[in-house]
């Protein structure tokens, strides 16, 4: 099976690409910096050639900057149109569990991106994952540079990127479900507990400072909107096990 991975050089895309290649599929890694298949979702440049002959597209692209909508929403529409032109039979979108319950800019964009996929011209599957272990550690590490780590009250259910990548690969080869598949970590934990675990594992001495988060965003964090009680796929690697297995402070971000 010929499969294109958009964002194939990012943190998640690299692992989805490797997983599918190990299963014997012909995989093309697409991104603005890819050595062979260079594409730009903001303009559509390179998409027609990159998708030619592909049966499945996995969109693992990411952009958390102020231009996120241009890449993730408008770019998704360009990707779907190019996929339809190329005869793609299955579009797999990657999203975030609870994005439609958190009224923040990036989560709103991810919700709009999902809407573009579900209303688009191609048969689809949307794989929703909880926060990655790598993302949680990166955010804590970035804050620790100032010796203070703001810790909001709430809970998360982080999952290892490798386990999310396997679930996405499974969805890609299974055929379009026209439904959402949820992938979550093995346990729900208070954000403070995750920060304590990370600090112990990395040897950091940064002070953990409670951060009040008011309004709907704070309520979503506290009520578990970013977690899944009964995910379709539940990971097995806890944040503590992942953090203690790392060689040093994590600096990668969600790809």
RODO-2510 file (C-alpha; in nm, 4 decimals, decimal comma):
residues 255
     n   res          X          Y          Z
     1     x     0,0000     0,0000     0,0000
     2     x     0,1284     0,3483    -0,0904
     3     x     0,0833     0,5881     0,2002
     4     x     0,1731     0,9573     0,2259
     5     x     0,2540     1,0995     0,5708
     6     x     0,2106     1,4766     0,5804
     7     x     0,4400     1,6123     0,8490
     8     x     0,6467     1,2992     0,8010
     9     x     0,9655     1,4607     0,9327
    10     x     0,8081     1,5743     1,2634
    11     x     0,8095     1,3992     1,6001
    12     x     0,4902     1,2036     1,5364
    13     x     0,5242     1,1748     1,1583
    14     x     0,8679     1,0135     1,1799
    15     x     0,7364     0,7381     1,4032
    16     x     0,4237     0,6777     1,1941
    17     x     0,6461     0,6569     0,8858
    18     x     0,8816     0,4095     1,0513
    19     x     0,5943     0,1988     1,1826
    20     x     0,4297     0,1663     0,8419
    21     x     0,7575     0,0940     0,6644
    22     x     0,8284    -0,1849     0,9118
    23     x     0,4948    -0,3350     0,8101
    24     x     0,6044    -0,3412     0,4482
    25     x     0,4169    -0,0421     0,3082
    26     x     0,5584     0,2087     0,0615
    27     x     0,5609     0,5313     0,2569
    28     x     0,6312     0,8874     0,1453
    29     x     0,7303     1,1408     0,4112
    30     x     0,5965     1,4840     0,3143
    31     x     0,6938     1,8161     0,4696
    32     x     0,8413     2,1535     0,3851
    33     x     1,1861     2,0129     0,4667
    34     x     1,1521     1,6579     0,3366
    35     x     1,4464     1,5450     0,1209
    36     x     1,2225     1,4074    -0,1563
    37     x     0,8573     1,5088    -0,1192
    38     x     0,8546     1,8758    -0,0264
    39     x     0,5083     2,0232     0,0216
    40     x     0,3642     2,3414     0,1659
    41     x     0,0117     2,3192     0,3026
    42     x    -0,0232     2,6977     0,3166
    43     x     0,0068     2,7220    -0,0619
    44     x    -0,0546     2,3671    -0,1826
    45     x     0,2875     2,3574    -0,3491
    46     x     0,4099     2,0051    -0,4170
    47     x     0,0927     1,8239    -0,3122
    48     x    -0,0126     1,6960    -0,6545
    49     x     0,3204     1,5261    -0,7247
    50     x     0,3604     1,3985    -0,3687
    51     x     0,0158     1,2338    -0,3582
    52     x     0,0266     1,0845    -0,7064
    53     x    -0,0450     0,7118    -0,6791
    54     x    -0,1057     0,7150    -0,3025
    55     x    -0,3998     0,5232    -0,1603
    56     x    -0,3885     0,6667     0,1919
    57     x    -0,2901     1,0041     0,3377
    58     x    -0,2070     1,0469     0,7063
    59     x    -0,2018     1,4107     0,8131
    60     x     0,0417     1,4384     1,1044
    61     x     0,1244     1,8025     1,0323
    62     x     0,1379     2,0537     1,3142
    63     x     0,1538     2,4267     1,3706
    64     x     0,0893     2,5822     1,7092
    65     x     0,1875     2,9369     1,6084
    66     x    -0,0378     3,2285     1,5168
    67     x    -0,0546     3,0911     1,1622
    68     x    -0,1959     2,7567     1,2783
    69     x    -0,5260     2,7996     1,0944
    70     x    -0,3521     2,8645     0,7639
    71     x    -0,1682     2,5330     0,7932
    72     x    -0,4151     2,3115     0,9748
    73     x    -0,7526     2,4316     0,8453
    74     x    -0,6950     2,5902     0,5061
    75     x    -0,4059     2,3522     0,4487
    76     x    -0,6285     2,0545     0,5249
    77     x    -0,8778     2,1723     0,2644
    78     x    -0,5986     2,1967     0,0083
    79     x    -0,4739     1,8533     0,1084
    80     x    -0,8201     1,6993     0,0740
    81     x    -0,8715     1,8589    -0,2669
    82     x    -0,5341     1,7331    -0,3868
    83     x    -0,6127     1,3905    -0,2456
    84     x    -0,9422     1,3776    -0,4308
    85     x    -0,7636     1,4737    -0,7523
    86     x    -0,5042     1,1998    -0,6945
    87     x    -0,7641     0,9328    -0,6200
    88     x    -0,6784     0,8900    -0,2514
    89     x    -0,9189     0,6418    -0,0912
    90     x    -0,8638     0,7193     0,2783
    91     x    -0,7689     1,0360     0,4665
    92     x    -0,6514     0,9939     0,8273
    93     x    -0,6557     1,3099     1,0348
    94     x    -0,4717     1,3373     1,3666
    95     x    -0,6324     1,5431     1,6409
    96     x    -0,6562     1,5870     2,0177
    97     x    -0,9022     1,4315     2,2616
    98     x    -1,1236     1,7041     2,4051
    99     x    -1,0168     1,9764     2,1635
   100     x    -1,3818     2,0713     2,1149
   101     x    -1,4233     2,1281     2,4898
   102     x    -1,1295     2,3649     2,5487
   103     x    -1,1944     2,7233     2,4288
   104     x    -0,8334     2,8095     2,3444
   105     x    -0,6924     2,9176     2,0096
   106     x    -0,4995     2,6036     1,9161
   107     x    -0,7772     2,3696     2,0270
   108     x    -1,0324     2,5693     1,8294
   109     x    -0,8121     2,5311     1,5224
   110     x    -0,7893     2,1542     1,5747
   111     x    -1,1683     2,1380     1,6039
   112     x    -1,2037     2,3315     1,2778
   113     x    -0,9510     2,0994     1,1158
   114     x    -1,1565     1,7956     1,2200
   115     x    -1,4649     1,9616     1,0757
   116     x    -1,2850     2,0145     0,7437
   117     x    -1,2010     1,6434     0,7331
   118     x    -1,5456     1,5140     0,8282
   119     x    -1,7163     1,7460     0,5791
   120     x    -1,4549     1,6906     0,3109
   121     x    -1,4686     1,4903    -0,0115
   122     x    -1,2637     1,1867     0,1016
   123     x    -1,3518     0,8816     0,3132
   124     x    -1,1936     0,9519     0,6501
   125     x    -1,0848     0,8452     0,9952
   126     x    -0,9878     1,0909     1,2691
   127     x    -0,7480     0,9608     1,5341
   128     x    -0,7689     1,1660     1,8518
   129     x    -0,4869     1,1307     2,1044
   130     x    -0,4283     1,2704     2,4500
   131     x    -0,1205     1,4840     2,5194
   132     x     0,2066     1,3102     2,4392
   133     x     0,4578     1,2336     2,7150
   134     x     0,7106     1,4185     2,5003
   135     x     0,4897     1,7271     2,4822
   136     x     0,4269     1,7384     2,8586
   137     x     0,7995     1,7063     2,9301
   138     x     0,8886     1,9728     2,6736
   139     x     0,6446     2,2218     2,8224
   140     x     0,7758     2,1598     3,1739
   141     x     1,1340     2,1870     3,0510
   142     x     1,0678     2,5162     2,8755
   143     x     0,9135     2,6647     3,1894
   144     x     1,1961     2,5361     3,4099
   145     x     1,4470     2,7582     3,2315
   146     x     1,3065     3,0398     3,4435
   147     x     1,3442     2,8286     3,7610
   148     x     0,9682     2,8432     3,8103
   149     x     0,7163     2,5972     3,6652
   150     x     0,3538     2,7180     3,6664
   151     x     0,1295     2,4196     3,7408
   152     x    -0,2441     2,4554     3,6710
   153     x    -0,4930     2,2496     3,8661
   154     x    -0,6256     1,9756     3,6421
   155     x    -0,5658     1,6270     3,5087
   156     x    -0,4079     1,4804     3,1968
   157     x    -0,3756     1,1299     3,0532
   158     x    -0,0525     1,1454     2,8528
   159     x     0,0491     0,8773     2,6032
   160     x     0,3834     0,7908     2,4448
   161     x     0,4267     0,9096     2,0858
   162     x     0,5353     0,5589     1,9838
   163     x     0,2065     0,4112     2,1061
   164     x     0,0019     0,6818     1,9350
   165     x     0,1973     0,6201     1,6134
   166     x     0,1095     0,2497     1,6192
   167     x    -0,2586     0,3299     1,6618
   168     x    -0,2449     0,5782     1,3724
   169     x    -0,0730     0,3202     1,1543
   170     x    -0,3429     0,0679     1,2452
   171     x    -0,6111     0,3178     1,1444
   172     x    -0,4357     0,3966     0,8166
   173     x    -0,4311     0,0369     0,6942
   174     x    -0,7731    -0,0577     0,8327
   175     x    -0,9702     0,1519     0,5869
   176     x    -1,1936     0,4556     0,6421
   177     x    -1,4265     0,4355     0,9412
   178     x    -1,5935     0,7758     0,9035
   179     x    -1,5567     0,7936     1,2791
   180     x    -1,3145     0,9059     1,5484
   181     x    -1,0697     0,6678     1,7165
   182     x    -0,9455     0,7678     2,0617
   183     x    -0,5940     0,6896     2,1859
   184     x    -0,5040     0,7663     2,5480
   185     x    -0,2390     0,6908     2,8052
   186     x    -0,2713     0,4223     3,0716
   187     x    -0,3550     0,6529     3,3616
   188     x    -0,5125     0,9859     3,4477
   189     x    -0,2894     1,1987     3,6701
   190     x    -0,3014     1,5466     3,8249
   191     x    -0,0783     1,7881     3,6362
   192     x     0,1134     1,8575     3,9579
   193     x     0,1946     1,4870     3,9964
   194     x     0,3264     1,4799     3,6395
   195     x     0,5431     1,7836     3,7151
   196     x     0,6809     1,6218     4,0315
   197     x     0,7587     1,3023     3,8395
   198     x     0,9322     1,4969     3,5636
   199     x     1,1359     1,7031     3,8103
   200     x     1,2523     1,3906     3,9932
   201     x     1,3405     1,2085     3,6701
   202     x     1,5372     1,4993     3,5226
   203     x     1,7027     1,6233     3,8411
   204     x     1,5548     1,9687     3,7936
   205     x     1,5218     2,1954     4,0977
   206     x     1,2665     2,4358     3,9546
   207     x     0,9960     2,5485     4,1937
   208     x     0,6438     2,4293     4,1138
   209     x     0,4035     2,7214     4,1438
   210     x     0,0241     2,6767     4,1440
   211     x    -0,1331     2,8569     3,8476
   212     x    -0,5021     2,9499     3,8726
   213     x    -0,6765     2,9034     3,5391
   214     x    -1,0168     3,0737     3,5423
   215     x    -1,3215     3,0258     3,3257
   216     x    -1,4036     2,7485     3,0823
   217     x    -1,0415     2,6563     3,0185
   218     x    -0,9720     2,5961     3,3862
   219     x    -1,2940     2,4021     3,4230
   220     x    -1,2037     2,1831     3,1243
   221     x    -0,8658     2,1012     3,2779
   222     x    -1,0199     2,0174     3,6134
   223     x    -1,3101     1,8080     3,4868
   224     x    -1,0975     1,5812     3,2691
   225     x    -1,2038     1,7116     2,9284
   226     x    -0,8593     1,6211     2,7912
   227     x    -0,8859     1,2600     2,9086
   228     x    -1,0794     0,9535     2,7917
   229     x    -1,2405     0,7068     3,0329
   230     x    -1,2868     0,4397     2,7662
   231     x    -1,0465     0,5056     2,4781
   232     x    -1,0440     0,2753     2,1770
   233     x    -0,6708     0,2254     2,2319
   234     x    -0,5098     0,2525     2,5741
   235     x    -0,1321     0,2847     2,5969
   236     x     0,0753     0,0880     2,8444
   237     x     0,3704     0,3205     2,9117
   238     x     0,3092     0,5512     3,2075
   239     x     0,4562     0,8997     3,2211
   240     x     0,6736     0,7930     3,5170
   241     x     0,8167     0,4947     3,3280
   242     x     0,8732     0,7053     3,0183
   243     x     1,0378     0,9910     3,2096
   244     x     1,2754     0,7674     3,4040
   245     x     1,3847     0,5929     3,0849
   246     x     1,4949     0,9176     2,9171
   247     x     1,8676     0,9997     2,9029
   248     x     1,8153     1,3617     3,0024
   249     x     1,5719     1,6573     3,0016
   250     x     1,3281     1,6299     2,7122
   251     x     1,3317     1,9099     2,4600
   252     x     1,1143     1,7712     2,1789
   253     x     0,7741     1,9133     2,1125
   254     x     0,4650     1,7664     1,9616
   255     x     0,5193     1,7170     1,5903
***
